[in-house]
Amino acid sequence: MKRVLIAVAIVLVHLWAVHHVVAAGFFKVGEPAPAFSLTSVTGDAVSLEQLKGKVVVLGLFHICDPCMTQGTNLQKVHEAMAGKNVAVVGVNSSGDSKRGVGEFLSAFPVKVTYPYLLDPNKTTDKLYGGGKFIPNVYVIDQRGVIRWQRVGNMELAGAEVIIQEVEKLLTAATPAGAGAM
């Protein structure tokens, strides 16, 4: 009887956790990406709307070691996708100052050359359901629909995995015979 009660308790805890994760806004694959408009650390305004028509790799970060690792992976994606219809964007919603985020970026093992946006009000955390589980990576198709995501730091998305997901969308958007020479 004790084993049955333990098994039931485990199942109930699992169901509760899944319900709360879904309620928190995760598992958005197939849904339109929530719109945002933010300013980069260099002062440029960037909105998701202006990136429509491109595959967007969106990284949501705070200031943490897993965020640095994931941000470095996004730099690799940015470099690998140069010249393609792809935009890589990082958003830091730690609430830290521009200076604090700049210091964090300067500690990266690579120079970040993709737009890195400041979200001091944590708007993207709320829109994308993050905040508790950071970093998050989303791949958004050319029409603005989330096609892939990796939430939290339990299993960071390597550059190769992200590139594969981006390539799928680029290939799907290329008509048969186009691009062949």
Secondary structure, 3 states (H helix, E strand, C coil): CHHHHHHHHHHHHHHHHHHHHHHCCCCCCCCECCCCEEEECCCCEEECHHHCCCEEEEEEECCCHHHHHHHHHHHHHHHHCCCCCEEEEEEECCCCCHHHHHHHHHCCCCCCCCCEEECCCCHHHHHHCCCCCCCEEEEECCCCEEEEEEECCCCCCCHHHHHHHHHHHHHHHCCCCCCCC
